[in-house]
Amino acid sequence: MTPIDGAPIVSADAMRGAEQAAAAAGTLLDTLMARAGAGIADWVRRLGAGREMLFLCGPGNNGGDGYVAARLLAAEGRQVRVAAAEPPRTALAVATHAAWGGPVEPLAAAAPAPLLVDCLFGTGLTRPPAPDIAERLAMLVAASAISIAVDLPSGLDADGGQPAGPVPRFDVTLALGALKPAHLLYPGAAHCGTVRLVPLGINIDSRASVLAAPRLPTPGPDAHKFTRGMVVVIGGVMPGAAALAAEAALRSGAGYVLGLDCVGGPLAVVPRRFDAAALDDRRIGAVLIGPGLGRDDAARAKLSAALASAHPLVIDGDALQMLDPADLPVRRAPVVLTPHAGEFAALFGELPGNKIDRARAAAQASSATVIFKGADTVIAAPDGRVRVATGGSGWLSTAGTGDVLAGVVAALLSAGLDPLASAEGGVWMHSATARRLGNAFIADDLARSLGQVRADR
């Protein structure tokens, strides 16, 4: 089995282009279908455990992949049935149907099986499935013990992540060749279950990929608190939020944290009243502003001072609500923005496309690295690189967890990582710590547990 960490993410059109380029270079499409079918068969074999298998094959090449896998498994003596709503139409699907050689049941009359494999439409879908097909698929999925979708659950738009009509929820989705946006972006991702990659052995050219575990800096024998990174956290009317961010920065590796108008948190945080002159210290590796800042005149003055400083910035929370993205490209030092959906809309308006498209456009327009938060967090750099995080915890939906994330990102940025690497490391550590904590934690628990995850890296 192939995990998806670091796997490329492409649109349906880009995937078709990669397949055509491979064919032009000598890897024929029937070879790619044979590889896809073998990969599908391998996964079904792993999950089947002797169960009867029902393959639902559509008229296109997704159905052809299913015929190949069904034939391979039947040749091993496994209990395999095939059902189809209509005859194959593409040349490859016709050929693989003929090679299958076994009976093909009408989809409308097919009885359920313990293991169901959906090869009806995949990424080739351009409209919702016919209602009778959608209803039958939903019934067969509900009646199965294990349901597997090949490439995409039938009825799911590959690029937008939006269901085109009713789409069942599958246990496993096998992405062929590369991940598609719908595997990772909600609401579509909720229909995919566990996503795994079936490599096709072709070159995939993409600047977007799934977030992988990062390499984080480790202090050497000559390290001291300032080489590990000095972070300044600027607080405001809700000092507890800034204190959470400050603690997170320390526990994720920062060597020194100065809290300006930041009350509470560990004794290791150095507290001071806000003074713009404090930002003149050349030892500062990153400034974080936004958590608990407020939106009054004093908050605006603090944001102006932070923007005028020569240091890398992490801008979060209230500061995002007062920020004009047009002010960012003139800064020489890098900026990381951490908006949730509401803050993103306030900053950038209603941009077109899916969440990956919108995050990329925002990063390019603002010359900032953007962490577009959510269950499907998207990280975008100004140069077009994108990372999409998986495995987020629903328990992160509690007050203060965004402040913790901002503190982690600031710590990594202060240690000398570039903005994209800092965002990747921050999002990964944040999510990994949440998974370690399990259920019903609060932001204080999250901040205090970061050191356990950081120690593992």
C-alpha positions in Angstrom: 0.0 0.0 0.0 1.2 3.5 -0.8 0.5 6.3 1.7 -0.4 9.7 0.3 2.0 11.9 2.3 3.9 14.0 -0.2 1.8 12.7 -3.2 1.1 15.1 -6.0 -2.3 16.7 -6.5 -3.5 17.4 -10.0 -6.7 18.4 -11.7 -8.6 15.9 -13.9 -7.4 17.6 -17.0 -3.8 17.6 -15.8 -4.0 13.9 -15.1 -5.3 13.2 -18.6 -2.5 15.3 -19.9 0.1 13.3 -18.0 -1.4 10.1 -19.3 -1.3 11.4 -22.9 2.3 12.5 -22.4 3.2 9.1 -21.1 1.6 7.5 -24.2 3.5 9.9 -26.5 6.7 8.8 -24.8 5.9 5.1 -25.4 3.9 4.0 -22.4 0.7 2.9 -24.0 -2.7 3.6 -22.4 -3.4 -0.1 -22.2 -0.2 -0.5 -20.2 -1.4 2.2 -17.8 -4.8 0.4 -17.5 -3.0 -2.8 -16.8 -1.0 -1.1 -14.0 -4.2 0.5 -12.6 -6.0 -2.8 -12.6 -3.2 -4.6 -10.9 -3.0 -1.9 -8.2 -6.7 -2.1 -7.6 -6.6 -5.9 -7.4 -3.8 -5.7 -4.9 -5.8 -3.4 -2.6 -9.0 -5.4 -3.0 -7.0 -8.6 -2.2 -5.7 -7.0 1.0 -9.1 -5.9 2.1 -11.1 -8.8 0.8 -10.1 -11.5 3.3 -12.0 -14.1 1.3 -15.1 -12.1 0.9 -17.3 -12.2 -2.2 -16.5 -9.2 -4.4 -18.8 -7.2 -6.6 -17.2 -4.8 -9.2 -19.5 -2.2 -10.7 -18.0 -1.3 -14.1 -19.0 1.8 -16.1 -18.8 2.3 -19.9 -15.5 4.2 -19.9 -11.9 3.6 -18.8 -12.8 3.6 -15.1 -14.9 0.5 -15.9 -12.0 -0.9 -17.9 -9.8 -0.7 -14.8 -12.4 -2.6 -13.0 -12.6 -5.4 -15.6 -8.8 -5.8 -15.4 -8.9 -6.1 -11.6 -11.8 -8.4 -11.6 -10.1 -10.7 -14.1 -6.9 -10.9 -12.1 -8.7 -11.7 -8.8 -11.0 -14.3 -10.5 -7.9 -16.0 -11.9 -6.7 -16.5 -8.3 -9.9 -18.3 -7.5 -11.6 -15.5 -5.6 -15.3 -15.0 -5.6 -15.7 -12.2 -8.1 -18.9 -10.8 -9.7 -19.2 -8.0 -12.2 -22.2 -5.8 -12.8 -22.6 -2.9 -15.3 -25.3 -0.3 -16.1 -24.4 -0.3 -19.8 -21.9 -1.8 -22.3 -18.4 -0.5 -22.6 -17.8 2.4 -25.0 -14.1 3.1 -25.2 -11.8 0.8 -27.1 -9.9 0.0 -23.9 -13.0 -0.8 -21.9 -14.3 -3.0 -24.8 -11.0 -4.9 -24.8 -10.8 -5.4 -21.0 -14.5 -6.4 -21.0 -13.7 -9.1 -23.5 -10.7 -10.3 -21.6 -12.8 -10.6 -18.4 -14.8 -13.2 -20.2 -17.1 -13.9 -17.3 -20.8 -13.0 -16.8 -21.8 -9.3 -16.4 -24.9 -8.8 -14.4 -27.3 -5.8 -15.0 -26.6 -3.2 -12.4 -30.3 -2.8 -11.7 -30.6 -6.5 -10.7 -27.2 -7.0 -9.0 -27.4 -8.5 -5.5 -25.2 -6.9 -2.8 -21.8 -8.4 -1.9 -19.7 -8.0 1.2 -17.0 -6.1 -0.7 -18.1 -3.6 -3.3 -15.8 -1.9 -5.8 -17.2 1.2 -7.6 -15.6 1.6 -11.1 -18.6 3.3 -12.6 -17.4 6.8 -13.5 -14.2 8.1 -11.8 -12.8 11.4 -12.9 -14.4 11.2 -16.3 -17.8 12.2 -14.9 -19.1 15.5 -16.4 -22.7 15.3 -15.1 -24.6 13.7 -12.2 -25.2 9.9 -12.6 -28.7 9.0 -13.7 -31.0 8.8 -10.7 -31.6 5.0 -11.0 -27.8 4.4 -11.1 -27.1 6.7 -8.1 -29.9 5.0 -6.1 -28.6 1.5 -6.9 -25.1 2.4 -6.1 -26.1 3.9 -2.7 -28.1 0.7 -1.9 -25.1 -1.6 -2.8 -22.7 0.5 -0.8 -25.0 0.5 2.2 -25.4 -3.2 2.0 -21.6 -3.9 1.8 -19.2 -4.5 4.7 -16.4 -2.7 2.8 -16.8 -0.3 0.0 -14.0 0.8 -2.3 -14.2 3.6 -4.9 -11.7 3.6 -7.8 -10.2 7.0 -8.5 -13.2 8.8 -7.1 -16.6 7.9 -5.7 -19.0 8.0 -8.6 -20.8 11.3 -8.7 -18.0 13.4 -7.1 -16.5 16.2 -9.1 -12.7 15.7 -9.3 -11.6 19.3 -9.2 -14.2 21.1 -7.1 -14.7 18.5 -4.4 -18.5 19.0 -4.7 -20.9 16.0 -5.1 -22.8 16.1 -8.4 -26.0 14.8 -6.8 -26.2 12.2 -4.1 -22.9 10.4 -3.5 -22.4 7.5 -1.0 -19.6 7.5 1.6 -17.0 5.0 0.9 -14.6 3.3 3.2 -11.6 3.5 0.9 -10.8 5.5 -2.3 -7.9 4.4 -4.5 -6.5 7.5 -6.3 -5.0 6.5 -9.6 -1.6 8.0 -10.5 -2.1 11.2 -8.3 -4.4 12.7 -5.8 -7.2 14.9 -7.1 -8.6 18.0 -5.2 -11.8 16.1 -4.3 -9.8 13.5 -2.3 -8.7 16.2 0.1 -11.1 19.2 -0.1 -14.5 19.1 1.7 -17.2 18.3 1.3 -16.0 15.8 -1.2 -13.3 14.3 1.0 -15.9 13.2 3.4 -17.2 10.8 0.8 -13.8 9.2 0.1 -13.0 7.6 3.4 -9.3 6.6 3.6 -7.5 7.6 0.5 -4.6 5.6 -0.9 -2.5 6.0 -4.0 -2.1 3.5 -6.8 1.0 4.6 -8.7 0.9 4.3 -12.5 4.6 4.8 -13.1 4.3 8.1 -15.1 5.6 11.5 -14.5 3.3 13.8 -12.6 4.2 17.5 -12.9 2.5 19.4 -10.1 3.3 22.2 -7.7 0.6 21.0 -5.3 1.1 18.0 -3.0 -0.2 16.4 0.2 1.5 17.7 3.3 4.2 15.3 4.5 6.0 15.1 7.9 8.5 17.9 8.0 12.2 18.0 8.9 12.5 20.4 11.8 15.7 22.1 13.0 17.4 20.5 16.1 19.7 22.6 18.4 23.4 21.7 18.1 26.0 21.8 20.9 26.7 25.4 20.3 23.1 26.6 20.3 21.8 29.3 22.6 18.4 30.9 23.1 18.8 33.4 20.3 20.1 31.0 17.7 17.1 28.8 18.4 14.9 31.8 17.6 13.5 34.9 19.4 9.8 35.4 18.9 7.9 38.6 19.9 4.2 38.0 20.5 2.1 41.2 20.5 -1.0 41.0 22.6 -4.0 43.2 23.3 -7.4 43.3 24.8 -7.5 39.5 25.3 -4.1 38.8 26.6 -4.8 35.1 27.3 -4.9 34.4 23.5 -1.4 36.0 23.1 -0.2 33.9 26.1 -1.4 30.7 24.4 0.5 31.7 21.3 3.6 32.5 23.4 3.5 29.2 25.2 3.1 27.4 21.9 6.1 29.2 20.5 8.3 28.1 23.4 7.1 24.5 23.5 7.6 24.1 19.8 11.2 25.1 19.9 11.7 28.9 20.2 14.6 29.8 22.5 13.2 33.2 23.7 9.7 34.6 23.7 9.0 38.2 24.5 5.4 38.9 25.2 4.3 42.5 24.6 1.0 43.1 26.4 0.8 39.4 26.9 -0.4 38.4 30.4 -0.2 34.8 31.7 1.4 31.7 30.3 4.7 30.1 31.4 7.2 32.1 33.5 9.7 31.5 30.7 7.8 34.1 28.6 9.4 37.5 29.2 6.5 40.1 29.7 6.7 43.8 28.8 4.3 46.6 28.0 4.0 47.2 24.3 6.6 49.7 22.9 7.3 49.9 19.2 11.0 50.4 20.0 11.1 46.8 21.3 10.8 45.7 17.7 14.1 47.3 16.8 16.0 44.4 18.4 18.0 42.7 15.7 17.9 39.4 17.5 14.2 39.0 16.8 13.6 36.1 14.4 9.8 36.6 14.0 6.9 38.7 15.2 3.5 37.4 15.8 0.5 39.7 16.0 -3.2 39.1 16.1 -4.2 36.7 18.8 -6.4 38.6 21.2 -5.2 41.9 19.7 -8.6 43.7 19.5 -9.6 46.1 16.7 -9.4 49.5 18.4 -7.0 52.3 17.6 -4.3 50.9 19.9 -4.5 47.6 18.0 -4.2 49.4 14.7 -1.1 51.2 15.9 0.5 47.9 17.0 -0.2 46.4 13.6 1.3 49.4 11.8 4.4 49.0 14.0 4.7 45.3 13.2 4.3 45.9 9.5 6.9 48.7 9.6 9.5 46.4 11.3 12.2 44.6 9.4 11.3 41.1 10.9 9.4 38.2 9.4 5.7 38.4 10.5 3.0 35.9 11.3 -0.4 37.7 11.1 -3.4 36.0 12.8 -6.8 36.7 14.3 -7.8 40.3 14.8 -4.9 41.6 12.8 -6.2 39.9 9.7 -9.4 41.8 10.0 -7.6 45.1 9.9 -5.0 44.2 7.4 -4.9 45.5 3.8 -3.1 42.8 1.7 -1.9 45.5 -0.7 0.5 46.6 2.1 2.4 43.3 2.1 4.2 43.1 -1.2 6.4 46.1 -0.3 7.8 44.4 2.8 11.3 42.8 2.4 10.8 40.4 5.2 8.4 37.4 4.7 4.8 37.3 6.0 2.7 34.3 6.9 -1.1 34.8 7.1 -3.3 32.3 9.0 -6.9 33.0 8.1 -9.9 30.8 8.6 -12.7 30.9 6.0 -14.3 34.1 7.3 -11.0 36.0 7.7 -10.0 34.8 4.2 -13.2 36.2 2.6 -12.7 39.5 4.5 -9.1 39.7 3.2 -9.4 38.6 -0.4 -13.1 38.6 -1.3 -14.8 35.7 -3.1 -12.1 34.3 -5.3 -13.0 31.7 -8.0 -12.1 28.1 -8.0 -11.7 25.5 -5.3 -9.8 26.0 -2.0 -6.5 25.2 -3.6 -7.1 27.7 -6.4 -8.2 30.4 -4.0 -5.3 30.0 -1.5 -2.8 30.1 -4.4 -4.3 33.2 -5.9 -4.3 34.9 -2.4 -0.7 34.0 -1.8 0.4 35.4 -5.2 -1.6 38.6 -4.8 -0.3 39.3 -1.3 3.3 38.0 -1.7 2.6 36.2 1.6 2.5 32.5 2.5 -1.2 31.7 3.3 -2.4 29.1 5.7 -6.1 28.8 4.7 -7.3 26.9 7.8 -10.1 24.4 8.1 -10.7 20.6 8.1 -8.9 20.7 4.8 -6.1 23.3 5.6 -4.4 24.5 2.4 -0.9 26.2 2.6 0.1 28.3 -0.4 3.3 30.1 -1.2 3.6 33.2 -3.4 5.5 31.1 -6.0 2.6 28.8 -6.6 3.6 25.9 -4.4 0.7 24.4 -2.4 0.4 21.8 0.4 -2.9 20.3 1.6 -3.0 18.8 5.1 -4.9 15.6 5.9 -5.8 13.9 9.2 -7.1 17.0 11.0 -9.0 16.5 14.3 -12.5 17.8 14.7 -11.6 18.5 18.3 -9.5 21.4 17.1 -12.8 23.3 16.7 -12.4 25.0 20.1 -11.3 28.5 21.1 -7.6 29.2 21.1 -6.3 26.4 18.9 -5.6 28.9 16.1 -3.5 31.0 18.5 -1.5 27.9 19.2 -0.9 27.2 15.5 0.2 30.8 15.0 2.7 30.5 17.9 4.2 27.3 16.4 4.6 28.9 12.9 6.3 31.9 14.5 8.7 29.7 16.4 9.8 27.8 13.2 10.0 31.1 11.3 12.3 32.6 14.0 14.5 29.5 13.8 15.4 30.4 10.2 13.0 28.1 8.2 11.6 29.7 5.1 7.9 30.7 5.3 6.5 27.7 3.4 8.6 25.3 5.6 7.5 27.1 8.7 3.8 26.8 7.7 4.2 23.2 6.8 5.9 22.4 10.1 3.4 24.4 12.1 0.3 22.8 10.5 1.8 19.3 10.8 2.8 19.7 14.5 -0.5 21.2 15.3 -2.4 18.3 13.8 -0.1 15.7 15.1 -0.4 17.0 18.7 -4.2 17.0 18.4 -4.2 13.4 17.3 -1.9 12.5 20.2 -4.3 14.2 22.6 -7.4 12.3 21.3 -10.8 13.7 22.3 -12.1 16.7 24.2 -8.9 18.6 24.7 -8.7 22.4 25.0 -6.2 24.9 23.6 -4.2 24.9 26.8 -3.7 21.1 26.5 -2.7 21.5 22.9 0.0 24.2 23.7 1.4 22.2 26.6 1.6 18.9 24.6 3.5 20.4 21.6 6.9 19.5 23.2 6.1 15.8 23.1 5.5 15.9 19.3 8.5 18.2 18.8 10.7 15.8 20.7 9.8 13.0 18.2 11.0 15.1 15.3 
